[in-house]
């Protein structure tokens, strides 16, 4: 396997020295790009893009043609797993992701189909291998999955419930914890197999999106989210040197769970913008890399403001020791209303202002 031409992301995730802070952006392929909107209209829907490996590859590459990014991320969705298990995923223009069927009782759970990702989610694995070939080792490809808890919130509440904080999932946690554990354990199996299959298909780093972990009490978080993710990380394969590909856990409202992430055996943590990176670093020390965490709304302001705010994020991480172990990203996905030139300003600011934190 020829080496990566640009391995900044991998090096930063492993806390090795780099010349500048690497940057990629959550949802970097998406609706803020006119070429994405055009291709999606042609394909008919978001899922039609995901399920066609050539189109998924084309969409993945779209932001890379415009911007000097340090990683590509598989174009897909975390909800492909519950869809393959039989819940019937669709996207409503107003409400986002929805399911035809939800999990309310043991009978629903028994009806979930066990999945073999290489068969039931073949389109994802074909997209991964197609993208890897197209990238020609220029930059690494990130694969991903949702955390069991975050997938369960959508599977129990049926999507559209994020604004309300997924009340049915939260109620199940207290009224029927056994059922919730059984669902989460099925998802531990499915997510582990899915990530292993993505590694085999060519993913070079992994993200686990625990977007809704911050909705839980610290005690519930440990039992119902963190421990399930730790089990997944422990199941990922290691090569003959005992190394596995780097894994990033992303969470919203995750500051208070940081010590648990160290215990989960991950390499890096993605944080939202409510966290201060220097505080986070003081907790995790040199054990983990950090990814984040510019407020995505800043991309709706001017290029001057973007530059000022980028400098603050870089300084919050790098002022204490250095920028080593920092991956620049937004604190959540880029929104559809961002002008693409502001994305260019963001990347330029990171390239210009981060090298000072990487002088040895
Ligand atoms: O980051 C990337 O560029 C990779 C692709 C990616 C998508 N979804 C594409 C997408 C990734 C990594 C995801 C993860 C995902 N999906 C998460 C976890 C991360 C996060 O955002 O918190 C969650 C919770 C989902 C579920 C999901 N999918 C929601 C809530 C929505 C609707 C939100 C929205 O922006 O409309 C989606 C749809 C979705 N997933 C879109 C994209 C590009 C928009 C689809 C479209 O309308 O074209």
Boltz pocket constraint, residues with backbone or C-beta under 6 A from the ligand:
constraints:
  - pocket:
      binder: B
      contacts: [[A, 25], [A, 26], [A, 27], [A, 28], [A, 29], [A, 30], [A, 31], [A, 40], [A, 46], [A, 73], [A, 74], [A, 75], [A, 76], [A, 77], [A, 78], [A, 79], [A, 96], [A, 97], [A, 144], [A, 209], [A, 211], [A, 333]]
      max_distance: 6.0
